[in-house]
Amino acid sequence: MVSFDGVSVETLNSDCFCISLDTDALRVALESGIGQPGLFDLVQQRCPYLFAARPVFVSHAHMARMATLIKAIESVVALPVYREEVLARSPAIARHHPGGAKSVFFGYDFHVTEGGFGLIEINTNAGGAMLNAVLARAQRACCPAMESLVPPQATADALEARIVAMFRHEWSLSGHAQPLRSIAIVDEAPEQQYLYPEFVLFQQLFQRHGLQAVIADPAEFSLRDGVLWHGKLAIDLAYNRLTDFSLEAPASATLREAYLQNAVVLTPHPQAHALYADKRNLTLLSDAARLQALGVPQAAQDVLLAGIPHTEIVDPANAERLWRDRKRLFFKPFAGFGSRAAYRGDKLTQRVWQEILAGDYVAQALVSPGERVISDQQPAQVLKFDLRDYAYDGRVQWVAARLYQGQTTNFRTPGGGFAPVYQAPS
């Protein structure tokens, strides 16, 4: 995130092709220092559209507005009355006290344009932070005038230092006086996951900072004498990348029991998902009457109502109206992730609409994504983008963009994927 003076954000996103992804620098970053041999080829084979060809430009005003909205949300989540209401309808495990851990890598996803702004959703196990550290090392300016935009090596180094400090803070918040020793990066069949290369980057990062680190399927753990084990390694902290948010799957049983016994620090944890990422929370955070009833200060209400598109639960009582207004709406499942089973209203068929009515969905007012022209060739290739603010304890750590075609982000678009964000003053 660096500054640029003189021209509008829209002009930069339409006409600036002076900075691009440097494939040779990307290979070096992935295979030496922060990565390991063969990782570049793995990325090319597994996820060739992970890194976008061009950066995205965002105004200083919008960057500040995103940070202000995140703080307003944090202030509401801190209210006992909000927590009581949300946790009362959540799975029982969400009411288990997580032992002090706040949860790492919140992802606040926004659509931002010259005339529009909206928080689309909140994620509590947002992927991509280490990939963006790599990306920051692999940008190339085509002329000296643009070189000031390319972040120095120290920018990526600082992000990595914040990441390690965050995990150590989670450990100490959980009441441990002794140093953090070991971390398990946990996901179902991790080597088969699309973002497995990022797991490897995290493992390398932790090991460079003196921590033992393993990448593990949840079924690989055992619980003995109040300690979570992966083979012969005692696990202090589990970095949770599972989409089994309530640890209900049979394979998660040992991890679930270790969490309930406080035998491991789990981050992110089920309570964080319930309080932030359940899409039903957006219906509360975008409802003036409910915010007033919670006792949210007027200044915070104003920020929330201006920044979160109106969202409501789909039910039989409003079904006819929502179908009529569907072209102005986006439909998402309560506990959805990765844009799965999410639909733009103008693309709905009657078959899908019946599935939405039978499922647990919210309807959110449509906010158009930004657009980035990625080539000066004709016809111009225009991609959509959203912005992801990575945050911890209410503070933004990094802002990245995701370029894509279609209804939602997909990492399947040539020229698309994660993109660096450069800050312009307008």
C-alpha positions in Angstrom: 0.0 0.0 0.0 1.9 3.0 -1.3 0.8 6.5 -2.3 0.4 8.0 -5.8 -0.4 11.6 -6.6 -1.9 13.4 -9.5 -4.6 11.3 -11.2 -7.9 9.7 -10.3 -8.2 6.2 -9.0 -10.6 5.4 -11.9 -8.0 6.6 -14.5 -5.3 4.5 -12.9 -7.5 1.4 -12.9 -8.4 2.0 -16.5 -5.2 3.2 -18.1 -2.2 2.3 -15.9 -0.2 -0.7 -17.2 3.2 0.4 -15.9 3.4 -2.1 -13.1 3.0 -5.8 -13.6 3.7 -9.2 -12.0 7.4 -10.2 -12.4 7.3 -13.9 -13.0 11.0 -14.3 -12.4 10.8 -12.5 -9.1 7.8 -14.6 -8.2 9.8 -17.8 -8.8 12.7 -16.5 -6.6 10.3 -15.5 -3.8 8.5 -18.9 -3.8 11.6 -21.0 -4.1 14.3 -19.3 -2.0 14.2 -17.6 1.4 10.5 -17.7 2.2 9.4 -20.8 0.2 11.0 -24.0 -0.9 12.3 -25.6 -4.2 9.4 -26.8 -6.4 6.8 -24.4 -4.9 6.7 -22.2 -8.0 5.9 -25.2 -10.3 3.3 -26.4 -7.8 1.6 -23.0 -8.0 1.7 -23.0 -11.7 0.2 -26.5 -11.9 -2.3 -26.3 -9.0 -3.5 -22.7 -9.2 -2.1 -20.8 -12.3 -4.5 -17.9 -11.7 -3.5 -17.2 -8.1 -1.6 -14.0 -8.8 -3.1 -11.2 -10.9 -1.2 -9.5 -13.7 -1.8 -5.9 -12.5 -2.2 -4.0 -9.2 -5.4 -2.2 -8.1 -5.6 1.4 -7.1 -7.8 2.6 -4.2 -8.3 6.1 -2.8 -7.0 7.1 0.6 -10.6 8.0 1.5 -11.9 4.5 0.8 -9.0 2.9 2.7 -9.7 5.0 5.7 -13.5 4.3 5.4 -12.9 0.6 5.4 -10.8 0.8 8.6 -13.4 3.0 10.3 -16.2 0.5 9.5 -14.1 -2.4 10.9 -13.7 -0.6 14.2 -17.4 0.1 14.3 -18.2 -3.6 13.8 -15.7 -4.5 16.5 -17.4 -2.1 18.9 -20.8 -3.7 18.4 -19.4 -7.3 18.7 -17.9 -6.2 22.1 -21.4 -5.4 23.4 -22.7 -8.2 25.8 -26.2 -7.8 24.5 -25.0 -8.5 20.9 -23.0 -11.5 22.0 -25.9 -12.9 24.0 -28.3 -12.6 21.1 -25.9 -14.1 18.5 -24.5 -16.9 20.6 -28.1 -18.0 21.6 -28.8 -19.0 18.0 -25.4 -20.5 17.3 -24.1 -24.0 17.8 -23.3 -24.9 21.4 -19.5 -25.0 20.7 -19.7 -21.3 19.9 -20.5 -20.6 23.6 -17.4 -22.3 24.8 -14.9 -19.7 26.0 -11.9 -19.7 23.6 -9.5 -19.0 26.5 -8.5 -15.5 25.4 -7.6 -16.0 21.7 -9.1 -13.4 19.5 -8.7 -15.4 16.2 -6.2 -14.7 13.4 -6.9 -13.4 9.9 -10.3 -11.8 9.9 -11.1 -11.0 6.3 -13.4 -8.0 5.7 -14.4 -8.1 2.0 -15.6 -4.9 0.3 -16.9 -3.7 -3.1 -15.6 -0.2 -3.7 -16.1 2.0 -6.7 -16.1 5.8 -7.3 -19.8 6.0 -6.5 -20.3 2.9 -4.3 -19.0 1.3 -1.1 -20.2 -1.8 0.8 -18.9 -4.5 3.1 -20.0 -7.7 1.4 -19.1 -10.2 4.1 -16.8 -11.0 7.0 -14.6 -14.2 7.1 -12.9 -15.6 10.1 -10.3 -17.8 8.4 -9.4 -15.6 5.4 -6.8 -17.1 3.2 -4.1 -15.4 1.2 -2.1 -13.3 3.6 1.2 -15.1 2.9 0.5 -15.2 -0.8 0.2 -11.4 -0.7 3.6 -11.2 1.1 5.0 -13.2 -1.8 3.2 -10.9 -4.3 4.6 -7.8 -2.7 8.1 -9.1 -3.6 7.2 -9.8 -7.3 6.1 -6.4 -8.8 7.9 -4.8 -11.6 7.7 -1.1 -12.8 8.4 -0.5 -16.5 9.8 2.9 -16.0 11.7 4.9 -13.4 8.7 7.2 -12.8 6.7 4.3 -11.5 9.4 2.7 -9.4 8.3 4.5 -6.3 5.0 2.6 -6.4 6.6 -0.8 -6.1 6.9 -1.7 -2.4 10.4 -2.4 -1.0 11.4 -5.7 0.4 10.9 -4.3 3.9 7.1 -4.0 3.3 6.7 -7.8 2.9 9.1 -8.4 5.7 7.0 -6.3 8.0 3.8 -8.1 7.1 5.5 -11.5 7.9 6.7 -10.1 11.3 3.2 -9.0 12.1 1.9 -12.4 11.3 4.3 -14.2 13.6 3.7 -11.7 16.4 -0.1 -12.2 16.0 0.2 -16.0 16.6 2.5 -15.5 19.6 0.0 -12.9 20.9 -2.8 -15.5 20.6 -0.7 -17.9 22.6 0.0 -15.4 25.4 -3.6 -14.1 25.5 -4.6 -17.7 26.3 -2.7 -17.5 29.5 0.6 -19.2 28.7 3.7 -17.8 30.2 6.2 -20.1 28.4 7.1 -19.3 24.8 5.0 -20.7 21.9 6.9 -23.8 20.6 4.7 -25.6 17.9 2.0 -24.8 15.4 -0.2 -27.2 13.4 -1.7 -25.8 10.2 -4.9 -27.7 9.9 -7.2 -28.4 7.0 -9.0 -31.4 5.6 -6.8 -33.3 3.2 -4.4 -30.3 3.1 -2.3 -31.4 0.2 -5.4 -31.5 -1.9 -6.5 -28.0 -1.0 -6.3 -25.3 -3.7 -4.3 -23.0 -1.4 -2.0 -25.7 -0.2 1.0 -23.7 -1.5 0.1 -21.1 1.1 0.2 -23.7 3.9 3.8 -24.5 2.9 4.6 -20.8 3.0 3.2 -20.6 6.5 5.1 -23.6 7.6 8.4 -22.1 6.3 7.6 -18.8 8.0 7.0 -20.4 11.4 10.1 -22.5 11.1 12.3 -19.5 10.2 11.1 -18.0 13.5 12.1 -21.0 15.6 8.7 -22.7 15.8 8.1 -26.3 14.9 5.3 -26.5 12.3 3.4 -29.2 10.6 0.6 -29.3 8.0 -2.1 -31.7 9.1 -5.5 -33.2 8.5 -7.6 -33.0 11.6 -7.9 -36.8 11.7 -4.2 -37.1 12.2 -4.3 -35.8 15.8 -4.5 -37.7 19.1 -5.4 -36.3 22.6 -3.4 -37.7 25.5 -3.1 -36.5 29.1 -4.5 -33.1 28.2 -2.2 -32.5 25.3 -2.9 -32.5 21.5 -0.4 -34.6 19.6 0.6 -34.9 16.0 2.7 -38.1 16.0 5.4 -37.4 18.6 5.0 -33.6 18.4 3.0 -31.9 21.1 0.9 -29.1 19.5 0.6 -25.8 21.3 -1.5 -23.9 18.8 -3.6 -25.1 15.9 -4.0 -22.6 13.0 -7.4 -23.6 11.8 -8.1 -23.4 8.1 -11.1 -25.8 8.2 -14.4 -24.8 6.8 -16.0 -27.1 9.3 -16.6 -24.0 11.4 -18.3 -25.8 14.4 -16.0 -28.8 14.3 -18.9 -31.1 13.7 -17.4 -33.5 11.2 -16.2 -36.9 12.5 -12.7 -36.1 11.4 -12.7 -33.1 13.6 -13.7 -35.0 16.8 -10.2 -35.0 18.4 -9.6 -31.3 17.6 -13.0 -30.5 18.9 -12.4 -32.3 22.2 -8.9 -30.7 22.6 -10.5 -27.3 22.1 -13.3 -28.0 24.6 -10.7 -29.2 27.1 -8.5 -26.2 26.5 -5.7 -28.6 25.5 -4.8 -26.5 22.5 -5.1 -22.9 21.4 -7.4 -22.9 18.4 -7.3 -19.9 16.1 -9.6 -19.0 14.4 -12.2 -20.6 16.7 -16.0 -21.4 16.5 -17.0 -18.4 18.7 -15.3 -15.9 16.3 -17.1 -17.5 13.4 -20.5 -17.2 15.1 -19.9 -13.6 16.2 -18.6 -12.3 12.9 -18.9 -14.6 9.9 -22.5 -15.9 10.1 -24.3 -14.0 7.4 -27.3 -13.4 9.7 -25.1 -11.0 11.7 -25.2 -8.6 8.7 -29.0 -8.4 9.0 -28.5 -7.0 12.5 -25.6 -4.7 11.6 -27.5 -3.2 8.8 -30.8 -2.6 10.7 -31.2 0.8 12.3 -33.9 -0.3 14.7 -32.0 -3.3 16.0 -28.8 -1.3 16.4 -30.7 1.3 18.4 -32.2 -1.4 20.6 -28.7 -2.8 21.2 -27.6 0.6 22.5 -25.1 1.2 19.7 -23.9 4.9 19.8 -25.3 7.0 17.0 -21.9 7.7 15.4 -21.2 4.0 15.1 -24.7 3.4 13.7 -24.1 6.0 11.0 -20.9 4.3 10.0 -22.5 0.8 9.9 -25.7 1.8 8.0 -23.7 3.7 5.4 -21.2 1.0 4.9 -23.1 -2.3 5.1 -25.7 -3.0 2.4 -29.1 -3.8 3.8 -29.4 -7.5 4.4 -32.4 -9.6 5.5 -33.1 -13.3 6.0 -35.1 -15.0 3.2 -38.3 -16.5 4.6 -41.8 -17.2 3.3 -43.1 -13.8 4.6 -40.8 -11.8 2.3 -40.3 -14.3 -0.5 -42.6 -12.7 -3.0 -41.1 -9.3 -2.5 -37.5 -10.6 -2.7 -38.2 -12.4 -5.9 -39.7 -9.3 -7.4 -36.7 -7.2 -6.4 -34.1 -10.0 -7.1 -32.2 -8.0 -9.7 -31.1 -5.6 -7.0 -30.1 -8.4 -4.6 -27.4 -10.9 -3.9 -28.3 -14.2 -2.1 -25.9 -16.0 0.3 -26.2 -19.0 2.7 -25.9 -18.2 6.4 -22.6 -20.2 6.8 -21.3 -20.0 3.3 -17.7 -19.5 2.3 -15.6 -19.0 -0.8 -18.7 -17.7 -2.7 -20.2 -21.2 -2.7 -23.9 -21.4 -3.4 -24.0 -17.6 -3.6 -26.1 -16.0 -6.4 -26.7 -12.7 -8.1 -30.4 -12.2 -8.2 -30.5 -11.2 -11.9 -29.0 -14.7 -12.7 -31.5 -16.7 -10.7 -33.6 -19.4 -12.2 -36.8 -20.7 -10.6 -35.1 -23.9 -9.7 -32.3 -22.2 -7.8 -34.9 -19.8 -6.2 -36.7 -22.8 -4.8 -33.4 -24.1 -3.3 -32.8 -20.7 -1.7 -36.3 -20.7 -0.2 -35.7 -24.2 1.2 -32.3 -23.3 2.6 -30.9 -20.8 5.1 -30.2 -17.7 3.1 -29.8 -13.9 3.4 -30.6 -11.4 0.7 -28.2 -8.5 0.5 -28.6 -5.3 -1.5 -26.3 -5.5 -4.5 -23.2 -3.3 -4.5 -21.3 -3.4 -7.8 -17.6 -4.4 -7.6 -14.8 -2.3 -8.9 -13.3 -2.8 -12.3 -9.7 -3.0 -13.5 -8.5 -3.0 -17.1 -5.5 -5.3 -17.2 -4.3 -4.9 -20.8 -3.9 -2.0 -23.3 -4.6 -4.4 -26.1 -7.9 -4.2 -28.0 -10.5 -5.3 -27.1 -9.6 -4.3 -23.5 -9.8 -7.0 -20.9 -11.8 -5.7 -18.0 -11.9 -7.7 -14.7 -14.0 -7.1 -11.6 -12.3 -6.8 -8.2 -13.1 -6.8 -4.5 -10.9 -5.7 -1.7 -10.0 -7.8 1.4 -8.8 -6.1 4.6 -6.9 -8.6 6.7 -7.4 -7.6 10.3 -6.5 -8.6 13.8 -8.0 -7.2 17.0 -9.8 -4.5 15.0 -6.6 -3.3 13.2 -6.0 -3.6 9.5 -2.8 -5.5 8.8 -2.9 -5.6 5.0 -5.2 -4.8 2.1 -5.3 -6.9 -1.0 -7.5 -7.1 -4.1 -8.9 -10.1 -5.9 -9.5 -9.8 -9.7 -12.1 -12.1 -11.4 -14.7 -12.6 -14.0 -18.2 -14.0 -13.3 -20.6 -13.6 -10.4 -18.0 -14.1 -7.6 -14.2 -14.4 -7.0 -13.0 -17.7 -8.3 -9.2 -17.8 -9.0 -10.1 -19.2 -12.4 -9.7 -16.1 -14.5 -6.6 -15.6 -16.8 -4.9 -12.4 -15.5 -6.9 -12.6 -12.3 -6.2 -13.6 -8.7 -4.7 -11.7 -5.8 -3.5 -8.2 -6.7 -1.5 -5.7 -4.7 -3.4 -2.5 -3.6 -1.8 0.9 -4.1 -3.2 3.9 -2.4 -4.0 7.1 -4.3 -5.1 10.3 -2.6 -8.4 11.0 -4.5 
